[in-house]
Amino acid sequence: MQIKLVNVTKIVHNLLMTLKQQRLAFQIADNLDIDLTDVDIDIFWGCGLSDFKPVYVSLKQVAKHMRWQALQMNGEWDSHELNETNLIGKHKFLILDGE
């Protein structure tokens, strides 16, 4: 039996949230006709901390997290917070759905 070693870091890196996935998540987040009430985002608690490990999430979870972090009461987007969410996602979110 031959065992082949795989570079897990490279595999995980390839699964991290891409720009295309960020855009798809934002399209969901920006469409307020899409109800995300039942989408659980507790998995993101502490995602801005340095010791937060990458997590597997859906685009809808990322979209709800974007709304939570960056959508203001006046309906406008806080670009700073949206950027922070995207930067964190680029390093910590492993997207299970979406291209």
C-alpha positions as CSV (number, residue, x, y, z in Angstrom):
1,M,0.0,0.0,0.0
2,Q,1.4,3.3,-1.0
3,I,0.5,6.5,0.9
4,K,0.6,9.8,-1.0
5,L,1.2,12.9,1.1
6,V,-0.9,15.9,0.1
7,N,-0.1,19.5,0.9
8,V,-3.2,20.3,3.0
9,T,-2.3,24.0,3.3
10,K,-2.5,24.3,-0.5
11,I,-5.8,22.5,-0.6
12,V,-7.3,24.7,2.1
13,H,-5.9,27.9,0.5
14,N,-7.6,26.9,-2.8
15,L,-11.0,26.7,-0.9
16,L,-10.8,30.0,0.8
17,M,-13.3,32.7,-0.4
18,T,-12.5,34.1,-3.8
19,L,-13.4,37.5,-5.2
20,K,-16.1,35.8,-7.3
21,Q,-17.6,34.3,-4.2
22,Q,-17.4,37.6,-2.4
23,R,-19.4,39.2,-5.2
24,L,-22.0,36.4,-5.1
25,A,-22.4,36.8,-1.4
26,F,-22.7,40.6,-1.7
27,Q,-25.4,40.1,-4.4
28,I,-27.4,38.0,-1.9
29,A,-26.7,40.5,0.9
30,D,-27.7,43.5,-1.2
31,N,-31.0,42.0,-2.2
32,L,-33.2,42.7,0.8
33,D,-36.0,40.6,-0.8
34,I,-33.9,37.6,0.1
35,D,-34.8,36.5,3.6
36,L,-31.8,35.4,5.6
37,T,-33.6,35.3,9.0
38,D,-33.1,31.5,9.4
39,V,-29.4,31.6,8.4
40,D,-27.2,31.0,11.4
41,I,-24.0,33.1,11.6
42,D,-22.8,32.3,15.1
43,I,-19.9,30.5,13.5
44,F,-18.4,33.9,12.7
45,W,-18.1,35.0,16.3
46,G,-14.5,36.0,16.8
47,C,-13.6,35.8,13.1
48,G,-11.5,39.0,13.3
49,L,-9.2,37.5,16.0
50,S,-5.8,36.3,15.0
51,D,-6.4,32.8,16.4
52,F,-9.7,32.2,14.6
53,K,-9.4,29.1,12.5
54,P,-10.9,28.8,9.0
55,V,-14.5,27.7,8.9
56,Y,-16.7,26.0,6.3
57,V,-19.7,28.3,5.5
58,S,-22.3,28.9,2.8
59,L,-22.7,32.0,0.6
60,K,-25.9,32.8,2.5
61,Q,-24.1,32.7,5.8
62,V,-21.4,35.1,4.4
63,A,-24.2,37.3,3.0
64,K,-26.0,37.5,6.4
65,H,-22.6,38.2,8.0
66,M,-22.1,41.1,5.5
67,R,-25.5,42.5,6.4
68,W,-24.8,42.2,10.1
69,Q,-21.4,43.9,9.9
70,A,-21.8,46.4,7.1
71,L,-25.4,47.3,6.4
72,Q,-26.3,50.6,8.1
73,M,-29.7,51.6,9.4
74,N,-30.2,54.0,6.5
75,G,-29.8,51.2,4.0
76,E,-26.4,52.3,2.9
77,W,-23.3,50.0,3.1
78,D,-20.4,50.8,5.3
79,S,-17.5,50.3,2.8
80,H,-14.9,50.0,5.6
81,E,-16.8,47.2,7.4
82,L,-17.6,45.5,4.1
83,N,-13.9,45.6,3.2
84,E,-13.0,44.1,6.6
85,T,-15.5,41.3,6.1
86,N,-14.1,40.5,2.7
87,L,-10.5,40.6,3.9
88,I,-11.3,38.2,6.8
89,G,-13.3,36.0,4.5
90,K,-10.4,35.8,2.1
91,H,-8.3,34.1,4.9
92,K,-10.9,32.4,7.1
93,F,-14.0,31.4,5.2
94,L,-14.1,28.1,3.2
95,I,-17.1,28.3,0.9
96,L,-19.2,25.1,0.6
97,D,-21.4,26.3,-2.3
98,G,-20.9,28.7,-5.1
99,E,-18.2,28.6,-7.8
